[in-house]
Amino acid sequence: MEVAVVKIGNSKGIRLSKTLLEKYDIKGSVNLILEDDQIIIKALSKPRQGWGEAFKQMNDNRDDHLLMDDVFEDENLEEWT
């Protein structure tokens, strides 16, 4: 796809169509990858998005318990003091 480089203030940039922005879920910032003789534009992933609500729901369901003990039988606690 060919796009024009346009003046934006004192800089230059390219415009991405609404279709591309929606298709690749690009909102706000992007990650630019400079590889060989290419510039790759990649949407920023937010892997922890929604975790806060999920943790709240776990707490509301009383499902936020430890899966394993936080102190082990053979642990030497003196080495931490």
N, C-alpha and C positions, 0 to 999 in steps of 0.2 A: 504494500500500500504506500503510495507516495503522498507525502504531506509537505506543505510549505513551512519554511522557517520564517517566523514573523517577529517583528520588533515588539517587545513588551517592556516599556519603560526604557532603562539603559541597557537591558539585556535582550536576548532573543530566545524564542521558544517555539514549541509546536503545539497545535491545538488537537485535542483528542475528541472525537465525536461522542455524543451522549450514548450512542449504541455501544461503542467500545468501553466506555466507563462503566456502563451497566453490566455488560457481558463479563468483564473481568473484575467486577466488584471493586473498582478503584474509587476510593473516597479519601479526600485529604492528601496525605503524603504517599509516595511510592518509593520503592527501592530501585536504584539505578545500579546495574551490574555492568562493569566495563570488562569485556572479555574479547580477546583477540582484537579484531577491528570492528567490534559491534558494541552498541549500547542497548542493553536489555532493560525494559521497564517492567517491573514486577509489582503487583499489588502487595501491600504490607499485610502479612497475616497476623491475626490477633488470637493466638491459640488459647488464651485465658479468658477471652470474652465470654461473659455469662457465668463465670465461676462464682461470683459473689451471690447471685440469685440462687444458683444450685446449692451452695453451702447453706444459705438461709433455709432453703426448702428441706435439706437434710436435717438441719437442726429442728425445724418445725415438726418433722416426722420422727424425731428422736432416733435418727439413723446415723448420727455422727459420733460413733464410738471407735476406739482404737482397734485395729485389726490384729495387733500384736502388742505384748507388754512393752512399756517404754524402759524398763529395767530388766536385764537378764540375770539369771541365777548366778552365772559365773563372772559377772561384771565387777570390777574392782573400782569402787567409787572413790577410794582414797587417792588414786592417781589424778583425779580432777581437782583436788584441793591444794 
